[in-house]
Amino acid sequence: MLRASLMSLIALGVVAQEPAKAAPQAPPAATAPAPAPAPKPEDVVLAKVGDTTISEADFQAAFQLLGQQEQMQILMIQGGKDEFVKHMAESKLLSIKAKRMELDKNPSYQRALDRAKDDLLAREFLTKESEALQKKLVVAEPDVKAYYEKHPERFKQPDLVSVRHILVSVKQGEGQPGVTEAEAKARIAKIQAELKKGAKFDALAKKYSDDPGSKDNGGLYADADPSGWVPEFGAAARTQPVGKVGAPVKTSYGYHLMKVENRKPARQVPFEEAKPTAEKMAQQERQMQVWNELMDGLRKEIPFELVKPAPAPQAAESAKAPETPKEGAK
């Protein structure tokens, strides 16, 4: 509408400027050629192997069968698609050679082919039913809240401890890392002396600790469940005064100097805090529920039985012990 009005105004302006002259007819404008239709995926050839071709449609079909992570790698890595098409072409090359050797007649191949057909048909069925299944998979906030209230034990936070430590490893055997018992005690005493002079615990942990998991973090394990630690270390973490460096603790790893920074008592995590985890768990439960309902419905329609094979008979004894001759027998 706006474009038509604008063209009308331009035409009126031309006539007003030249009332006595007939406007000359403009030569017909050259018609721009219509853009060529985009080729169909099945017509775009990506590779030729023998008398066969691999098309864009073939690539897309194979691409859809990949997992999400593999798809992302192909899309994001430069040359990823070309490499995948090369893999498809090489697989086709091997397939042609195998057919020439009549390997496609092997019973093992036929069984594998039947299995692959089952998987592909199952995928087609799930794709066709996906819209209805997706509606059943929706988990709303009331569902999440109901899951949280039904499973309170899954949202209990245990006692947590934040502790810094310095480990001096004791050698467990010849050729093993660490130092001798006497050397470990001497090094612990040296670290204790530096602490008394005012050295910072985290700085000494970075300098002396043999624990690669916490060394670079100043020896810190933050908000950890002490039940996951070796017993001696866990007991000290639960009982040692907060904010003070305790006596050396001996474990199977060596000697530890420990400083408990804080403790958090066990608690029931409130819903708003637990909501992201509860939502994920409720979604997983719903997925399992929907799957089981689908399978139950199909089992009512189609006979279904899992058969356990009978146990194999025990192998006969290779040789029997000779019978004891009866008394008096010759």
LOBANU-653115 format. One line per field, with one value per residue (C-alpha): residue number from 1; x, y negated, z; residue in one letter. Coordinates in nm, 2 decimals. Layout:
N
n: NUM | ...
px: X | ...
py: Y | ...
pz: Z | ...
res: A | ...
REM end
This chain:
330
n: 1 | 2 | 3 | 4 | 5 | 6 | 7 | 8 | 9 | 10 | 11 | 12 | 13 | 14 | 15 | 16 | 17 | 18 | 19 | 20 | 21 | 22 | 23 | 24 | 25 | 26 | 27 | 28 | 29 | 30 | 31 | 32 | 33 | 34 | 35 | 36 | 37 | 38 | 39 | 40 | 41 | 42 | 43 | 44 | 45 | 46 | 47 | 48 | 49 | 50 | 51 | 52 | 53 | 54 | 55 | 56 | 57 | 58 | 59 | 60 | 61 | 62 | 63 | 64 | 65 | 66 | 67 | 68 | 69 | 70 | 71 | 72 | 73 | 74 | 75 | 76 | 77 | 78 | 79 | 80 | 81 | 82 | 83 | 84 | 85 | 86 | 87 | 88 | 89 | 90 | 91 | 92 | 93 | 94 | 95 | 96 | 97 | 98 | 99 | 100 | 101 | 102 | 103 | 104 | 105 | 106 | 107 | 108 | 109 | 110 | 111 | 112 | 113 | 114 | 115 | 116 | 117 | 118 | 119 | 120 | 121 | 122 | 123 | 124 | 125 | 126 | 127 | 128 | 129 | 130 | 131 | 132 | 133 | 134 | 135 | 136 | 137 | 138 | 139 | 140 | 141 | 142 | 143 | 144 | 145 | 146 | 147 | 148 | 149 | 150 | 151 | 152 | 153 | 154 | 155 | 156 | 157 | 158 | 159 | 160 | 161 | 162 | 163 | 164 | 165 | 166 | 167 | 168 | 169 | 170 | 171 | 172 | 173 | 174 | 175 | 176 | 177 | 178 | 179 | 180 | 181 | 182 | 183 | 184 | 185 | 186 | 187 | 188 | 189 | 190 | 191 | 192 | 193 | 194 | 195 | 196 | 197 | 198 | 199 | 200 | 201 | 202 | 203 | 204 | 205 | 206 | 207 | 208 | 209 | 210 | 211 | 212 | 213 | 214 | 215 | 216 | 217 | 218 | 219 | 220 | 221 | 222 | 223 | 224 | 225 | 226 | 227 | 228 | 229 | 230 | 231 | 232 | 233 | 234 | 235 | 236 | 237 | 238 | 239 | 240 | 241 | 242 | 243 | 244 | 245 | 246 | 247 | 248 | 249 | 250 | 251 | 252 | 253 | 254 | 255 | 256 | 257 | 258 | 259 | 260 | 261 | 262 | 263 | 264 | 265 | 266 | 267 | 268 | 269 | 270 | 271 | 272 | 273 | 274 | 275 | 276 | 277 | 278 | 279 | 280 | 281 | 282 | 283 | 284 | 285 | 286 | 287 | 288 | 289 | 290 | 291 | 292 | 293 | 294 | 295 | 296 | 297 | 298 | 299 | 300 | 301 | 302 | 303 | 304 | 305 | 306 | 307 | 308 | 309 | 310 | 311 | 312 | 313 | 314 | 315 | 316 | 317 | 318 | 319 | 320 | 321 | 322 | 323 | 324 | 325 | 326 | 327 | 328 | 329 | 330
px: 0.00 | 0.27 | 0.48 | 0.17 | 0.09 | 0.45 | 0.45 | 0.12 | 0.27 | 0.57 | 0.35 | 0.14 | 0.45 | 0.58 | 0.25 | 0.23 | 0.58 | 0.51 | 0.14 | 0.18 | 0.39 | 0.30 | 0.53 | 0.76 | 0.72 | 1.02 | 1.19 | 1.08 | 1.31 | 1.53 | 1.37 | 1.62 | 1.66 | 1.47 | 1.71 | 1.78 | 1.60 | 1.82 | 1.93 | 1.77 | 1.99 | 1.97 | 2.10 | 2.41 | 2.69 | 2.96 | 3.16 | 3.17 | 3.28 | 3.26 | 2.93 | 2.76 | 2.75 | 2.72 | 2.48 | 2.40 | 2.08 | 2.30 | 2.51 | 2.21 | 2.06 | 2.39 | 2.43 | 2.09 | 2.19 | 2.48 | 2.48 | 2.45 | 2.82 | 2.93 | 2.70 | 2.85 | 3.20 | 3.12 | 2.96 | 3.21 | 3.54 | 3.68 | 3.66 | 3.45 | 3.19 | 3.45 | 3.62 | 3.29 | 3.20 | 3.55 | 3.47 | 3.14 | 3.31 | 3.58 | 3.31 | 3.13 | 3.46 | 3.50 | 3.14 | 3.18 | 3.48 | 3.30 | 3.01 | 3.25 | 3.38 | 3.01 | 3.05 | 2.70 | 2.58 | 2.75 | 2.50 | 2.67 | 2.62 | 2.25 | 2.20 | 2.37 | 2.17 | 1.84 | 1.95 | 2.03 | 1.69 | 1.52 | 1.70 | 1.62 | 1.26 | 1.24 | 1.39 | 1.13 | 0.85 | 0.97 | 1.02 | 0.66 | 0.53 | 0.77 | 0.51 | 0.27 | 0.56 | 0.70 | 0.37 | 0.38 | 0.74 | 0.66 | 0.73 | 0.57 | 0.67 | 0.40 | 0.54 | 0.89 | 0.75 | 0.56 | 0.88 | 1.08 | 0.81 | 0.79 | 1.17 | 1.29 | 1.58 | 1.74 | 1.77 | 1.95 | 2.28 | 2.53 | 2.78 | 3.02 | 3.37 | 3.61 | 3.97 | 4.32 | 4.60 | 4.96 | 5.06 | 5.41 | 5.40 | 5.57 | 5.74 | 5.53 | 5.81 | 6.13 | 6.11 | 5.79 | 5.75 | 5.77 | 6.03 | 6.11 | 5.91 | 6.19 | 6.23 | 5.85 | 5.85 | 6.14 | 5.97 | 5.64 | 5.84 | 6.00 | 5.66 | 5.52 | 5.81 | 5.74 | 5.38 | 5.48 | 5.69 | 5.38 | 5.39 | 5.05 | 4.91 | 4.80 | 5.14 | 5.31 | 5.07 | 5.16 | 5.53 | 5.54 | 5.23 | 5.25 | 4.88 | 4.83 | 4.46 | 4.48 | 4.83 | 4.77 | 4.46 | 4.65 | 4.56 | 4.19 | 3.90 | 3.59 | 3.25 | 3.34 | 3.17 | 3.42 | 3.28 | 3.45 | 3.80 | 4.03 | 3.91 | 4.18 | 4.16 | 3.78 | 3.78 | 4.02 | 3.81 | 3.50 | 3.66 | 3.96 | 3.89 | 3.80 | 4.06 | 4.35 | 4.63 | 4.60 | 4.86 | 5.00 | 4.76 | 4.90 | 4.72 | 4.81 | 4.93 | 5.17 | 5.15 | 4.90 | 4.89 | 4.52 | 4.34 | 3.96 | 3.81 | 3.44 | 3.17 | 2.82 | 2.57 | 2.35 | 2.03 | 1.73 | 1.79 | 1.49 | 1.29 | 1.39 | 1.76 | 1.71 | 1.48 | 1.73 | 1.84 | 1.48 | 1.37 | 1.64 | 1.55 | 1.18 | 1.25 | 1.45 | 1.17 | 0.91 | 1.11 | 1.13 | 0.76 | 0.67 | 0.90 | 0.75 | 0.40 | 0.49 | 0.64 | 0.35 | 0.10 | 0.30 | 0.34 | -0.04 | -0.06 | 0.23 | 0.34 | 0.66 | 0.87 | 1.22 | 1.34 | 1.62 | 1.81 | 1.84 | 2.17 | 2.42 | 2.47 | 2.79 | 3.06 | 3.08 | 3.39 | 3.66 | 3.75 | 3.58 | 3.77 | 3.81 | 3.57 | 3.72 | 3.74 | 3.52 | 3.68 | 3.78 | 3.75 | 4.03
py: 0.00 | -0.25 | -0.16 | -0.21 | -0.55 | -0.67 | -0.56 | -0.75 | -1.07 | -1.05 | -1.00 | -1.31 | -1.52 | -1.43 | -1.53 | -1.86 | -1.97 | -1.90 | -1.95 | -2.02 | -1.72 | -1.36 | -1.18 | -0.96 | -0.60 | -0.46 | -0.15 | 0.16 | 0.23 | 0.53 | 0.81 | 0.95 | 1.32 | 1.52 | 1.68 | 2.04 | 2.27 | 2.42 | 2.77 | 3.05 | 3.22 | 3.55 | 3.38 | 3.23 | 3.48 | 3.48 | 3.79 | 4.06 | 4.41 | 4.67 | 4.64 | 4.48 | 4.13 | 3.98 | 3.68 | 3.40 | 3.59 | 3.89 | 3.67 | 3.52 | 3.86 | 3.99 | 3.66 | 3.70 | 4.04 | 3.89 | 3.78 | 3.41 | 3.38 | 3.54 | 3.31 | 3.00 | 3.12 | 3.15 | 2.81 | 2.62 | 2.77 | 2.63 | 2.90 | 3.12 | 3.19 | 3.26 | 3.51 | 3.68 | 3.71 | 3.86 | 4.11 | 4.19 | 4.24 | 4.46 | 4.67 | 4.70 | 4.81 | 5.09 | 5.18 | 5.22 | 5.44 | 5.65 | 5.71 | 5.82 | 6.07 | 6.17 | 6.09 | 5.96 | 6.32 | 6.40 | 6.49 | 6.25 | 5.96 | 6.05 | 6.05 | 5.72 | 5.58 | 5.69 | 5.53 | 5.20 | 5.21 | 5.25 | 4.95 | 4.73 | 4.83 | 4.77 | 4.42 | 4.35 | 4.45 | 4.23 | 3.94 | 3.98 | 3.99 | 3.72 | 3.44 | 3.65 | 3.77 | 3.42 | 3.31 | 3.58 | 3.49 | 3.14 | 3.09 | 2.78 | 2.61 | 2.79 | 3.12 | 3.01 | 2.91 | 3.24 | 3.43 | 3.23 | 3.30 | 3.67 | 3.72 | 3.50 | 3.74 | 3.65 | 3.28 | 3.32 | 3.15 | 3.34 | 3.17 | 2.97 | 2.86 | 2.61 | 2.70 | 2.61 | 2.86 | 2.92 | 3.27 | 3.41 | 3.75 | 4.05 | 4.30 | 4.62 | 4.83 | 4.84 | 4.62 | 4.46 | 4.07 | 3.91 | 3.90 | 4.12 | 4.10 | 3.91 | 3.66 | 3.60 | 3.52 | 3.28 | 3.10 | 3.07 | 2.92 | 2.67 | 2.57 | 2.53 | 2.31 | 2.08 | 2.06 | 1.95 | 1.67 | 1.54 | 1.71 | 1.75 | 2.10 | 2.08 | 1.95 | 2.24 | 2.49 | 2.36 | 2.39 | 2.72 | 2.93 | 3.26 | 3.27 | 3.17 | 3.14 | 2.85 | 2.71 | 2.44 | 2.33 | 2.28 | 2.62 | 2.55 | 2.80 | 2.59 | 2.71 | 3.08 | 3.38 | 3.52 | 3.87 | 3.89 | 3.84 | 4.10 | 4.17 | 3.98 | 3.67 | 3.67 | 3.71 | 3.42 | 3.20 | 3.27 | 3.21 | 2.97 | 2.61 | 2.37 | 2.12 | 2.30 | 2.52 | 2.86 | 3.12 | 3.32 | 3.59 | 3.92 | 4.09 | 4.34 | 4.05 | 3.91 | 3.62 | 3.34 | 3.00 | 2.89 | 2.57 | 2.59 | 2.27 | 2.33 | 2.59 | 2.61 | 2.84 | 3.08 | 2.93 | 2.98 | 2.77 | 2.54 | 2.58 | 2.25 | 2.35 | 2.71 | 2.62 | 2.66 | 3.00 | 3.11 | 3.00 | 3.21 | 3.51 | 3.47 | 3.45 | 3.77 | 3.95 | 3.82 | 3.95 | 4.29 | 4.29 | 4.19 | 4.46 | 4.73 | 4.62 | 4.64 | 4.99 | 5.11 | 5.00 | 5.18 | 5.50 | 5.51 | 5.49 | 5.71 | 6.03 | 5.96 | 6.20 | 6.20 | 6.56 | 6.67 | 6.96 | 7.27 | 7.31 | 7.51 | 7.87 | 7.93 | 8.09 | 8.46 | 8.57 | 8.66 | 8.97 | 9.16 | 9.29 | 9.67 | 9.87 | 10.02 | 10.40 | 10.60 | 10.80 | 11.14 | 11.05 | 11.17
pz: 0.00 | 0.09 | -0.21 | -0.44 | -0.29 | -0.34 | -0.71 | -0.77 | -0.62 | -0.84 | -1.15 | -1.06 | -1.02 | -1.37 | -1.53 | -1.34 | -1.45 | -1.82 | -1.90 | -2.27 | -2.35 | -2.35 | -2.14 | -2.36 | -2.31 | -2.12 | -2.27 | -2.10 | -1.80 | -1.83 | -1.63 | -1.37 | -1.42 | -1.15 | -0.90 | -0.97 | -0.73 | -0.46 | -0.55 | -0.35 | -0.09 | -0.28 | -0.59 | -0.42 | -0.46 | -0.19 | -0.29 | -0.55 | -0.47 | -0.75 | -0.93 | -0.62 | -0.48 | -0.14 | -0.14 | 0.09 | 0.18 | 0.28 | 0.50 | 0.67 | 0.74 | 0.89 | 1.09 | 1.25 | 1.39 | 1.58 | 1.94 | 2.03 | 2.13 | 1.80 | 1.60 | 1.78 | 1.70 | 1.33 | 1.32 | 1.53 | 1.41 | 1.09 | 0.82 | 1.05 | 0.78 | 0.52 | 0.75 | 0.83 | 0.46 | 0.40 | 0.67 | 0.50 | 0.17 | 0.32 | 0.48 | 0.14 | -0.01 | 0.24 | 0.19 | -0.18 | -0.13 | 0.13 | -0.11 | -0.39 | -0.13 | -0.06 | 0.31 | 0.31 | 0.30 | 0.63 | 0.91 | 1.15 | 0.91 | 0.86 | 1.24 | 1.28 | 0.99 | 1.14 | 1.47 | 1.30 | 1.12 | 1.46 | 1.60 | 1.30 | 1.30 | 1.68 | 1.62 | 1.34 | 1.58 | 1.86 | 1.61 | 1.49 | 1.85 | 1.98 | 2.00 | 2.22 | 2.43 | 2.48 | 2.62 | 2.88 | 2.97 | 3.08 | 3.45 | 3.60 | 3.93 | 4.13 | 4.01 | 4.12 | 4.46 | 4.49 | 4.41 | 4.68 | 4.94 | 4.85 | 4.88 | 5.17 | 5.24 | 4.90 | 5.00 | 5.33 | 5.35 | 5.58 | 5.82 | 5.61 | 5.71 | 5.55 | 5.64 | 5.53 | 5.57 | 5.49 | 5.40 | 5.44 | 5.26 | 5.42 | 5.19 | 5.17 | 5.03 | 4.83 | 4.52 | 4.64 | 4.67 | 5.01 | 5.29 | 5.59 | 5.91 | 6.09 | 5.80 | 5.79 | 6.17 | 6.12 | 5.84 | 6.04 | 6.33 | 6.09 | 5.95 | 6.31 | 6.39 | 6.09 | 6.20 | 6.54 | 6.39 | 6.21 | 5.87 | 5.70 | 5.69 | 5.32 | 5.21 | 5.39 | 5.23 | 4.89 | 4.98 | 5.16 | 5.11 | 4.92 | 4.84 | 4.47 | 4.52 | 4.76 | 4.75 | 4.49 | 4.69 | 5.01 | 5.14 | 5.14 | 5.11 | 5.13 | 5.25 | 5.23 | 5.38 | 5.63 | 5.60 | 5.26 | 5.41 | 5.57 | 5.93 | 6.12 | 5.90 | 5.92 | 6.30 | 6.34 | 6.10 | 6.32 | 6.66 | 6.62 | 6.75 | 6.47 | 6.37 | 6.54 | 6.40 | 6.58 | 6.66 | 6.36 | 6.24 | 6.11 | 5.83 | 5.56 | 5.35 | 5.60 | 5.85 | 5.83 | 6.00 | 5.99 | 6.05 | 6.06 | 5.92 | 5.98 | 6.02 | 5.89 | 6.07 | 5.88 | 5.75 | 5.53 | 5.22 | 5.16 | 4.84 | 4.68 | 4.72 | 4.62 | 4.33 | 4.04 | 4.16 | 4.24 | 3.89 | 3.73 | 3.94 | 3.89 | 3.51 | 3.52 | 3.72 | 3.47 | 3.17 | 3.33 | 3.40 | 3.05 | 2.91 | 3.13 | 3.04 | 2.67 | 2.71 | 2.92 | 2.65 | 2.38 | 2.58 | 2.60 | 2.22 | 2.13 | 2.31 | 2.51 | 2.72 | 2.84 | 2.85 | 3.08 | 2.92 | 3.12 | 3.30 | 3.10 | 3.22 | 3.41 | 3.21 | 3.27 | 3.47 | 3.23 | 3.42 | 3.70 | 4.00 | 3.97 | 4.18 | 4.49 | 4.44 | 4.66 | 4.93 | 4.80 | 4.44 | 4.21
res: M | L | R | A | S | L | M | S | L | I | A | L | G | V | V | A | Q | E | P | A | K | A | A | P | Q | A | P | P | A | A | T | A | P | A | P | A | P | A | P | K | P | E | D | V | V | L | A | K | V | G | D | T | T | I | S | E | A | D | F | Q | A | A | F | Q | L | L | G | Q | Q | E | Q | M | Q | I | L | M | I | Q | G | G | K | D | E | F | V | K | H | M | A | E | S | K | L | L | S | I | K | A | K | R | M | E | L | D | K | N | P | S | Y | Q | R | A | L | D | R | A | K | D | D | L | L | A | R | E | F | L | T | K | E | S | E | A | L | Q | K | K | L | V | V | A | E | P | D | V | K | A | Y | Y | E | K | H | P | E | R | F | K | Q | P | D | L | V | S | V | R | H | I | L | V | S | V | K | Q | G | E | G | Q | P | G | V | T | E | A | E | A | K | A | R | I | A | K | I | Q | A | E | L | K | K | G | A | K | F | D | A | L | A | K | K | Y | S | D | D | P | G | S | K | D | N | G | G | L | Y | A | D | A | D | P | S | G | W | V | P | E | F | G | A | A | A | R | T | Q | P | V | G | K | V | G | A | P | V | K | T | S | Y | G | Y | H | L | M | K | V | E | N | R | K | P | A | R | Q | V | P | F | E | E | A | K | P | T | A | E | K | M | A | Q | Q | E | R | Q | M | Q | V | W | N | E | L | M | D | G | L | R | K | E | I | P | F | E | L | V | K | P | A | P | A | P | Q | A | A | E | S | A | K | A | P | E | T | P | K | E | G | A | K
REM end
